[in-house]
Amino acid sequence: QVQLVESGGGLVQPGGSLRLSCAASGSISRIYAMGWYRQAPGKQRELVATITSGGSTGYADSVKGRFTISRDNAKNTVYLQMNSLKPEDTAVYYCNAAIVAGNFWGQGTQVTVSS
């Protein structure tokens, strides 16, 4: 089992920045990849960014150049730095951890981009 706790969401104006954090606990050594997903009202959950245990990263086209995923192994925490935020980035952001046996999700954190 893996437990994930997200933090860092909130209300920000267009063009602003936020940093999301995801603290992992439990069977951390079994995690081979972590990622951030988001779900806007009335839309399906979509992948935003991923980072593997080897440090490889991947991004959705819509966030490339604006968002950066990173991790601090000493703190068992993954971050999502979001810059140049747009209203269409408004969504609930979820942290995900993948192990061979399955996937685990955090509770989600709301990000609202509005003036």
Secondary structure, DSSP 8 states (H G I E B T S, - for coil): -EEEEEE--EEE-TT--EEEEEEEEESGGG--EEEEEEE-TTS--EEEEEEETT--EEE-TTTTTTEEEEEEGGGTEEEEEE-S--GGG-EEEEEEEEETTEEEE---EEEEE--
